[in-house]
Amino acid sequence: AVSVPKKVITVTSHIDSNLPSIPKEKHQVIYNGVDMTLFPKRKKENPVLRLATSGSLIYRKGYDLLIEALIRLKASSLSYELTMFGDGPELSRLKQLAEAHELPIQFRGHVSRETLIQELPEFDIFIQPSRLESFPFSVVEAMAAGCALICSDILGMKEQVRPMQNGMLFSPENVEELSRCI
């Protein structure tokens, strides 16, 4: 599959270790992109820090880590609200955890891509706490919407986030570091 074509295109260089050796001249990375004209202009500043995340509510996405980080922030004076877009097998567990700690989290469930595109510019920070991720399209969309990013320091997200320029990276599974980033 990689020896016959004249060019092998991948969406991130972090999957290269899973591929057979490809001569540099045959390999090109072309990142996922979005049509920037679809996203409305960023809204005015919010009175409270508005956080968002989106994706399938599954274990590897690390949403339990995000909630644990918010539990740690509960004693601080930080005023925030988190909106989680997505559905999946972890939903009831995440809701129970949020309710048990009285966290300001709104679970929106699955929404259309059009709805997400219209609403993302209303948020300040987009958080992707994944345990495993290649090059999430949700992060590209959040950047297009003007959100600052907080992402796990793994695989393709390392290529998307420029620390202290468009966001911050935290060590995978490190809840304390994630809470400091927020």
Secondary structure, DSSP 8 states (H G I E B T S, - for coil): --SSSS-EEES-GGGGGGS----GGGEEE------GGGS-------SSEEEEEES---GGG-HHHHHHHHHHHTTS---EEEEEE--STTHHHHHHHHHHTT--EEEEE---HHHHHHHGGG-SEEEE--SS-SS-HHHHHHHHTT-EEEEES-TTHHHH--BTTTEEEE-TT-HHHHHHH-
